[in-house]
Amino acid sequence: MADDCCSRKGDTIAELGRKADQRRVLIVVMAINFVMFAVEFGGGLFARSSALMADSVDMLGDAVVYALSLYALSRGPRWEAGAAIVKGGIILAFGVAVLAEIADKLINGVAPSSTLMLAFGSAALAANLTCLALLWRFRSANVNMSSTFECSRNDVASNVGVLAAAGLVGVTGAAWPDVAVAAIIALIFLRSAWRVLGEAIPAWRSARPLPPEVLR
């Protein structure tokens, strides 16, 4: 009996430690994304780059995503799945927003500055690779952390696309590479939203809410 009690206590402490590790990592990546949103969006305005602005707004969305993950982390599977559903909705909304930005650029856009795109795109890539490395060991911990890792992985893919667009803009002097990459970012958002929602909605339906006394 005593051994069984100690075993259960050890499991509980290990679980609390794991959650604390997740919380610390989420706080760090949330701060990185808030800072990089401001930096990259400003760079997108100066560079007149749809791809940079789309990527920066995605980073703002991720910062909100991480805040939701922090809120849901200790509130049970149903809250974690619910947070993942909200994250999927955010990803979907940004996909639609980028498509709207692309339409506007096709009508009114001019070629962006490839030099500024390279500079700000490189900074964003470095920031997102840091986030991805921090989240790597938690990528399969639960549906909440899995969806958070999905967001960070999408960011790295978007950053690589922005840098590719910057190179093509520099070579061609045209705006179409910027528009093309923004379109790819939008497709990544929509695909990711489908995947996150496809996992989170069934998880939310099957999970039971924790009793109020557990959440206190």
C-alpha positions in Angstrom: 0.0 0.0 0.0 2.8 2.4 1.0 4.7 1.6 -2.1 1.6 2.1 -4.3 1.0 5.5 -2.6 4.6 6.6 -3.2 4.4 5.5 -6.8 1.2 7.5 -7.4 2.8 10.6 -5.7 5.9 10.2 -7.8 3.8 10.1 -11.0 1.9 13.3 -9.9 5.1 15.2 -9.2 6.5 14.1 -12.6 3.3 15.3 -14.3 3.5 18.7 -12.5 7.1 19.0 -13.5 6.3 18.3 -17.1 3.5 20.9 -17.1 5.9 23.5 -15.5 8.4 22.8 -18.3 5.7 23.3 -20.9 4.6 26.6 -19.3 8.1 28.0 -19.2 8.7 27.2 -22.9 5.3 28.7 -23.9 6.1 31.9 -22.1 9.4 32.2 -23.9 8.0 31.5 -27.3 5.1 33.9 -26.7 7.4 36.7 -25.9 9.6 36.0 -28.9 6.5 36.1 -31.2 5.1 39.3 -29.7 8.5 41.1 -30.3 9.0 39.7 -33.7 5.5 40.7 -34.8 6.3 44.3 -34.1 9.7 44.1 -35.8 8.6 42.2 -38.9 5.4 44.1 -39.5 7.3 47.4 -39.3 9.8 45.9 -41.8 6.9 44.8 -44.1 5.6 48.3 -44.1 9.0 49.8 -45.0 9.7 47.1 -47.6 6.2 47.2 -49.0 6.1 43.4 -48.8 2.9 41.5 -48.5 4.8 38.3 -47.6 6.6 40.0 -44.7 3.4 41.5 -43.4 1.5 38.2 -43.7 4.3 36.4 -41.9 4.3 39.0 -39.1 0.6 38.9 -38.6 1.0 35.1 -38.3 3.5 35.7 -35.5 1.0 37.9 -33.7 -1.6 35.1 -34.1 1.0 32.6 -32.7 1.6 34.8 -29.6 -2.2 34.7 -29.0 -2.1 31.0 -29.6 0.6 30.5 -27.0 -1.4 32.6 -24.5 -4.3 30.3 -25.0 -2.1 27.3 -24.6 -0.8 28.6 -21.3 -4.4 29.2 -20.1 -5.5 25.7 -21.0 -2.4 23.8 -19.9 -3.5 22.9 -16.4 -7.2 22.8 -16.9 -7.6 19.3 -18.3 -8.0 17.6 -21.7 -11.3 19.4 -22.6 -9.8 22.8 -22.1 -6.7 21.8 -24.0 -8.8 20.6 -26.9 -10.9 23.7 -26.7 -7.8 25.9 -26.9 -6.7 23.9 -29.9 -10.0 24.6 -31.6 -9.6 28.3 -31.1 -6.1 28.1 -32.4 -7.4 26.3 -35.5 -9.9 29.1 -36.0 -7.2 31.7 -35.7 -5.0 30.0 -38.3 -8.1 29.8 -40.6 -8.8 33.5 -40.1 -5.2 34.5 -41.0 -5.3 32.3 -44.1 -8.4 34.2 -45.3 -6.8 37.6 -44.3 -3.7 36.8 -46.3 -5.8 36.0 -49.4 -7.4 39.4 -49.0 -4.0 41.1 -48.8 -2.9 39.2 -52.0 -6.0 40.5 -53.8 -5.2 44.1 -52.8 -1.5 43.7 -53.8 -2.5 42.4 -57.2 -4.6 45.6 -57.7 -2.5 48.3 -56.1 0.9 46.7 -55.3 4.4 47.7 -56.3 7.6 45.7 -56.1 9.0 45.5 -52.5 12.5 46.1 -51.3 14.4 42.8 -51.6 17.1 44.0 -49.2 14.7 44.8 -46.4 12.8 41.5 -47.1 16.1 39.6 -46.7 17.0 41.4 -43.5 13.7 41.1 -41.7 12.9 37.7 -43.1 16.3 36.4 -41.7 15.6 37.8 -38.3 12.1 36.2 -38.3 13.6 32.8 -39.4 16.1 32.9 -36.6 13.4 33.6 -34.0 11.1 30.9 -35.3 13.9 28.3 -35.4 14.5 29.1 -31.7 10.8 28.6 -30.9 10.7 25.3 -32.9 13.8 24.0 -31.0 12.2 24.9 -27.6 8.9 23.2 -28.5 10.4 20.1 -30.1 10.4 17.8 -27.1 6.7 18.6 -26.3 5.4 18.1 -29.9 3.5 14.9 -28.9 2.7 15.7 -25.3 -1.0 16.4 -25.9 -3.3 17.9 -28.5 -2.7 21.4 -27.1 1.1 21.3 -27.4 0.9 19.4 -30.7 -1.2 22.2 -32.3 1.3 24.8 -30.8 4.2 22.9 -32.4 2.3 22.9 -35.7 2.0 26.7 -35.6 5.7 27.1 -35.0 6.6 24.7 -37.8 4.4 26.6 -40.2 6.3 29.8 -39.3 9.6 28.3 -40.3 8.2 27.3 -43.7 6.8 30.7 -44.2 10.1 32.4 -43.3 11.9 30.3 -45.9 9.4 31.3 -48.4 9.8 35.0 -47.6 13.6 34.7 -48.1 13.1 32.9 -51.4 10.7 35.6 -52.5 13.2 38.3 -51.5 15.9 36.7 -53.7 13.5 36.5 -56.7 12.3 40.1 -56.2 16.0 41.1 -56.2 16.7 39.2 -59.4 13.5 40.1 -61.4 12.6 43.5 -59.9 9.0 42.4 -60.0 6.3 42.1 -57.3 5.0 38.6 -58.3 7.4 36.6 -56.1 6.2 38.5 -53.1 2.6 37.8 -54.1 3.3 34.1 -54.8 4.9 33.5 -51.4 2.0 35.3 -49.7 -0.4 32.9 -51.5 1.7 29.9 -50.4 1.6 31.2 -46.8 -2.2 31.4 -47.0 -2.4 27.8 -48.3 -0.2 26.6 -45.4 -2.5 28.4 -43.0 -5.6 26.8 -44.5 -4.1 23.3 -44.5 -2.9 23.6 -41.0 -6.3 24.9 -39.8 -7.9 21.8 -41.3 -5.4 19.5 -39.6 -5.6 21.2 -36.1 -9.4 21.4 -36.2 -9.6 17.8 -37.4 -7.7 16.6 -34.4 -9.1 19.1 -31.8 -12.8 18.8 -32.4 -13.1 15.0 -31.8 -10.8 15.4 -28.8 -13.0 18.1 -27.3 -16.1 16.0 -27.9 -14.6 13.0 -26.2 -13.0 14.8 -23.2 -14.9 15.3 -20.0 -14.5 18.6 -18.1 -12.6 18.5 -14.8 -14.6 19.0 -11.6 -14.5 22.6 -10.3 -12.5 21.6 -7.2 -9.7 20.3 -9.4 -9.4 23.6 -11.3 -9.0 25.7 -8.1 
